[in-house]
Amino acid sequence: MSDDLGELLGARPPKGIEKLPEEQQHQLADTLQRARRAQAKALATAGEQSLRYVPAPLRGAVRKAVGL
């Protein structure tokens, strides 16, 4: 399971985490994945909401420029 955590973290997990039981490592990996999905959703929502402050004729160009 520490391989999954390593992929999520982008590095090898700390030794203390590697010593956790597999079930807890799995739970930690799931929690990290859910948190990242929630963060991505919140960022996408914020990006879309910020376009309300851009004049309508420019929104398409701004959306394309910032990758929304």
C-alpha contacts under 8 A as a table, 3 or more apart, distances in Angstrom:
res1	aa1	res2	aa2	distance
1	M	4	D	5.32
1	M	5	L	6.62
1	M	22	E	6.29
1	M	25	Q	6.23
1	M	26	H	6.32
2	S	5	L	4.87
2	S	6	G	5.88
2	S	12	R	7.64
2	S	13	P	6.69
2	S	18	E	6.09
2	S	25	Q	6.86
3	D	6	G	4.87
3	D	7	E	6.27
3	D	12	R	7.72
4	D	7	E	5.19
4	D	8	L	6.32
4	D	29	A	6.86
5	L	8	L	4.99
5	L	9	L	5.95
5	L	12	R	7.59
5	L	13	P	6.49
5	L	25	Q	7.57
5	L	28	L	7.94
5	L	29	A	5.64
6	G	9	L	5.12
6	G	10	G	5.62
6	G	11	A	5.02
6	G	12	R	4.70
6	G	13	P	5.61
7	E	10	G	5.08
7	E	11	A	6.79
8	L	11	A	7.97
8	L	29	A	7.40
8	L	32	L	7.51
8	L	33	Q	7.62
9	L	12	R	7.32
9	L	13	P	7.15
13	P	17	I	6.21
13	P	18	E	6.45
14	P	17	I	5.48
14	P	18	E	6.49
15	K	18	E	4.94
15	K	19	K	6.30
16	G	19	K	5.26
16	G	20	L	6.88
17	I	20	L	5.31
17	I	25	Q	7.19
18	E	25	Q	7.64
20	L	24	Q	6.17
20	L	25	Q	6.19
21	P	24	Q	5.42
21	P	25	Q	6.33
22	E	25	Q	4.99
22	E	26	H	6.05
23	E	26	H	5.08
23	E	27	Q	6.18
24	Q	27	Q	4.90
24	Q	28	L	6.06
25	Q	28	L	5.04
25	Q	29	A	6.17
26	H	29	A	5.09
26	H	30	D	6.18
27	Q	30	D	5.10
27	Q	31	T	6.11
28	L	31	T	5.04
28	L	32	L	6.16
29	A	32	L	5.13
29	A	33	Q	6.21
30	D	33	Q	5.10
30	D	34	R	6.19
31	T	34	R	5.16
31	T	35	A	6.10
32	L	35	A	5.07
32	L	36	R	6.15
33	Q	36	R	5.17
33	Q	37	R	6.21
34	R	37	R	5.13
34	R	38	A	6.13
35	A	38	A	5.09
35	A	39	Q	6.06
36	R	39	Q	4.98
36	R	40	A	6.07
37	R	40	A	5.10
37	R	41	K	6.15
38	A	41	K	5.10
38	A	42	A	6.12
39	Q	42	A	5.06
39	Q	43	L	6.13
40	A	43	L	5.12
40	A	44	A	6.14
41	K	44	A	5.13
41	K	45	T	6.14
42	A	45	T	5.10
42	A	46	A	6.09
43	L	46	A	5.03
43	L	47	G	6.07
44	A	47	G	5.06
44	A	48	E	6.23
44	A	68	L	7.67
45	T	48	E	5.18
45	T	49	Q	6.07
46	A	49	Q	5.04
46	A	50	S	6.01
47	G	50	S	5.17
47	G	51	L	6.66
47	G	68	L	7.30
48	E	51	L	5.38
48	E	52	R	7.49
48	E	68	L	7.58
49	Q	52	R	5.66
50	S	53	Y	5.87
50	S	54	V	7.56
51	L	54	V	5.15
51	L	59	R	6.46
51	L	63	R	7.75
52	R	55	P	7.51
52	R	56	A	7.96
54	V	58	L	6.63
54	V	59	R	6.03
55	P	58	L	5.59
55	P	59	R	6.45
56	A	59	R	5.33
57	P	60	G	7.21
58	L	61	A	5.46
58	L	62	V	6.15
59	R	62	V	5.06
59	R	63	R	5.82
60	G	63	R	5.09
60	G	64	K	6.18
61	A	64	K	5.14
61	A	65	A	6.07
62	V	65	A	4.96
62	V	66	V	6.15
63	R	66	V	5.48
63	R	67	G	5.93
63	R	68	L	4.97
64	K	67	G	5.09
64	K	68	L	6.20
65	A	68	L	7.93
